[in-house]
């Protein structure tokens, strides 16, 4: 019977020392990068327009916050 990730974590990983948990995390991440696994779908990425709108909003928000902070 296969275990869920939560079961493996609770029964095995959680009892490991911090060093061993970090070593396990490194092994898992290295394995995933070597397999060239794509976990980000193209539809989940931001378009150039999305990024531009975020920057514009952020700069406008920062200008508002800093202008309010300068008022006596």
Backbone as numpy.savetxt, mean C-alpha at the origin, in Angstrom:
# Nx Ny Nz CAx CAy CAz Cx Cy Cz
-7.05 -30.60 3.57 -7.88 -29.42 3.57 -7.00 -28.17 3.57
-7.27 -27.23 2.68 -6.42 -26.04 2.60 -6.85 -25.01 3.64
-5.88 -24.28 4.10 -6.12 -23.26 5.12 -6.21 -21.89 4.47
-6.94 -21.00 5.11 -6.99 -19.62 4.64 -5.74 -18.90 5.12
-5.48 -17.77 4.52 -4.33 -16.97 4.93 -4.45 -16.57 6.40
-5.66 -16.27 6.84 -5.88 -15.88 8.24 -5.56 -17.04 9.18
-5.93 -18.25 8.78 -5.64 -19.43 9.62 -4.13 -19.68 9.69
-3.46 -19.56 8.55 -2.01 -19.76 8.55 -1.34 -18.72 9.43
-1.79 -17.47 9.31 -1.20 -16.42 10.12 -1.43 -16.69 11.60
-2.65 -17.00 11.98 -2.98 -17.21 13.39 -2.27 -18.42 13.98
-2.19 -19.51 13.22 -1.65 -20.75 13.76 -0.13 -20.88 13.62
0.45 -20.21 12.64 1.88 -20.40 12.37 2.67 -19.10 12.45
2.30 -18.14 11.64 3.09 -16.92 11.52 3.08 -16.11 12.80
1.94 -16.00 13.42 1.79 -15.17 14.62 2.71 -15.60 15.76
3.07 -16.88 15.80 3.91 -17.37 16.90 5.41 -17.25 16.60
5.75 -16.87 15.37 7.17 -16.70 15.01 7.72 -15.43 15.64
9.03 -15.40 15.82 9.68 -14.19 16.32 9.61 -13.10 15.25
9.85 -11.88 15.65 9.82 -10.76 14.71 10.80 -10.99 13.57
12.00 -11.45 13.89 13.00 -11.71 12.85 12.50 -12.74 11.84
11.89 -13.80 12.34 11.40 -14.85 11.44 10.21 -14.36 10.61
9.35 -13.53 11.18 8.22 -12.98 10.41 8.74 -12.06 9.30
9.75 -11.25 9.60 10.32 -10.39 8.57 11.00 -11.21 7.48
11.69 -12.28 7.89 12.33 -13.17 6.92 11.27 -13.82 6.02
10.16 -14.24 6.61 9.07 -14.85 5.84 8.46 -13.84 4.87
8.24 -12.62 5.34 7.68 -11.58 4.48 8.61 -11.32 3.29
9.91 -11.28 3.55 10.90 -11.08 2.49 10.85 -12.21 1.47
10.76 -13.44 1.96 10.67 -14.59 1.06 9.43 -14.51 0.18
8.30 -14.16 0.79 7.05 -14.08 0.03 7.13 -12.98 -1.01
7.60 -11.79 -0.62 7.68 -10.68 -1.57 8.67 -10.96 -2.69
9.81 -11.55 -2.36 10.78 -11.91 -3.39 10.20 -12.92 -4.36
9.46 -13.89 -3.84 8.84 -14.90 -4.70 7.83 -14.26 -5.65
7.05 -13.33 -5.13 6.04 -12.67 -5.98 6.69 -11.83 -7.07
7.77 -11.14 -6.74 8.42 -10.31 -7.77 9.10 -11.18 -8.82
9.61 -12.33 -8.44 10.25 -13.22 -9.41 9.23 -13.87 -10.32
8.02 -14.03 -9.84 6.97 -14.63 -10.66 6.33 -13.61 -11.59
6.70 -12.34 -11.41 6.17 -11.26 -12.25 4.65 -11.20 -12.15
4.14 -11.35 -10.95 2.70 -11.34 -10.71 2.19 -9.92 -10.80
1.16 -9.73 -11.59 0.56 -8.41 -11.71 -0.70 -8.37 -10.87
-0.65 -7.64 -9.77 -1.81 -7.56 -8.89 -2.58 -6.25 -9.09
-2.03 -5.35 -9.89 -2.71 -4.09 -10.16 -3.29 -4.16 -11.55
-4.59 -4.04 -11.62 -5.24 -4.03 -12.92 -5.13 -2.64 -13.52
-5.04 -2.57 -14.80 -4.91 -1.28 -15.48 -6.07 -0.36 -15.13
-7.26 -0.92 -14.91 -8.42 -0.10 -14.57 -8.30 0.53 -13.19
-7.39 0.00 -12.37 -7.19 0.54 -11.02 -6.17 1.67 -10.98
-5.51 1.94 -12.09 -4.48 2.97 -12.08 -5.09 4.34 -12.39
-4.37 5.38 -12.00 -4.85 6.74 -12.23 -4.38 7.23 -13.58
-5.28 7.88 -14.29 -4.90 8.48 -15.56 -4.11 9.76 -15.30
-3.51 10.28 -16.34 -2.77 11.53 -16.20 -3.72 12.65 -15.78
-4.93 12.62 -16.29 -5.94 13.63 -15.92 -6.31 13.50 -14.43
-6.47 12.28 -13.95 -6.75 12.06 -12.52 -5.65 12.66 -11.66
-4.41 12.42 -12.04 -3.27 12.91 -11.28 -3.22 14.44 -11.30
-3.49 15.02 -12.45 -3.49 16.48 -12.57 -4.57 17.09 -11.69
-5.76 16.49 -11.68 -6.84 16.99 -10.83 -6.50 16.87 -9.35
-5.84 15.80 -8.96 -5.43 15.63 -7.57 -4.43 16.70 -7.16
-3.44 16.94 -8.01 -2.44 17.96 -7.71 -3.10 19.33 -7.62
-3.98 19.64 -8.55 -4.66 20.93 -8.54 -5.46 21.11 -7.26
-6.24 20.11 -6.90 -7.04 20.18 -5.68 -6.13 20.33 -4.45
-5.06 19.56 -4.40 -4.14 19.60 -3.25 -3.51 20.97 -3.10
-3.09 21.58 -4.21 -2.49 22.90 -4.15 -3.51 23.95 -3.72
-4.73 23.83 -4.22 -5.78 24.78 -3.82 -6.09 24.63 -2.33
-6.15 23.42 -1.86 -6.42 23.16 -0.45 -5.29 23.71 0.43
-4.06 23.47 0.03 -2.91 23.96 0.79 -2.91 25.48 0.83
-3.23 26.13 -0.29 -3.28 27.59 -0.33 -4.34 28.11 0.63
-5.47 27.44 0.70 -6.54 27.84 1.62 -6.10 27.70 3.06
-5.49 26.57 3.40 -5.04 26.32 4.77 -3.99 27.34 5.18
-3.00 27.58 4.31 -1.92 28.48 4.69 -2.39 29.93 4.74
-3.34 30.31 3.89 -3.83 31.69 3.93 -4.63 31.92 5.21
-5.36 30.92 5.68 -6.10 31.03 6.94 -5.15 31.10 8.13
-4.03 30.41 8.05 -3.06 30.41 9.15 -2.36 31.75 9.28
-2.25 32.50 8.20 -1.56 33.78 8.21 -2.45 34.91 8.72
-3.78 34.71 8.72 -4.69 35.76 9.17 -4.51 35.98 10.67
-4.57 37.29 11.11 -4.38 37.58 12.55 -5.52 37.12 13.41
